[in-house]
């Protein structure tokens, strides 16, 4: 988004706009607020993003429109706006956005001391990250910066799995669907805009696409967060997918794997609290005790659940 807003500033735009499930809108709003005379406009599916995500756009002063539709409906509307008003569209449909996003792969390799991983495992909603990471890696391969070609895995939640269903047909059919309710709300998308680009990258990098259940993604996220990672449910989709691929032997024991996490756990407190009240394997619900030292001591002495 830094690249996209910087380019909009260079072009002299006065309004930047996106459809969002909560994270793209937060980034657009924050960076637009830094540019005098540039207004951020975000279209969100009403009551389908978290309060924490919504608050970011509001705090940054963006014009925030909650539409009575899902993300795909917001995307259809926002795609028409540039033909009716001089707004600059900053969804990942915009190739300038992809130029910024492709640095994810570059920076990962740099942070690994220039060791190229065997896998990049990426959560898939609108499919922009798979498209961008693949583009960046292809450019580095062509330039000779790296010689090894990693594989890419795109992972979806079962409630919103059109890219997985398309993969199951060998990408002969572009599947779309109405996405269902999922804790991974930022990737609750039934018609990925970057589908064609993502297909190209999955095929070029000998990639795979998998899907995980709601229980698998919630348990993977809780396990990761118990170990201090603080990842969101959407990132947990990728982690659960990596775990699935490891169990199936697709990812080997000694493979070096980069799992891309796209947002922080604190943006999703509602799903976290619900999980810890669910009785799932890693649930850690609060325990109530009376306001006395004796009751606190008794709680401390009680065996772990």
Secondary structure, 3 states (H helix, E strand, C coil): CHHHHHHHHHHCCCEEEEEECCHHHHHHHHHHCCCCCCEEEEEEECCCCCHHHHHHHHHCCCEEEEECCCHHHHHHHHHHHCCCCCCEECCCCCHHHHHHHCHHHHHHHHHCCCCCCCEEEEECCCCHHHHHHHHHHHHHHHHCCCCCCCEEEEEEEHHHCHHHHHHHCCCCCCCCCCCCCCCCHHHCCCCCCCHHHHHHHHHHCCCEEEEECHHHHHHHHHHHHHCCCCECHHHHHHHHHHHHHHHCCCCCCCCCEEEECCCEHHHHHHHHHHHHCCCCCCCCCCCCCCCCHHHHHHHHHCCCC
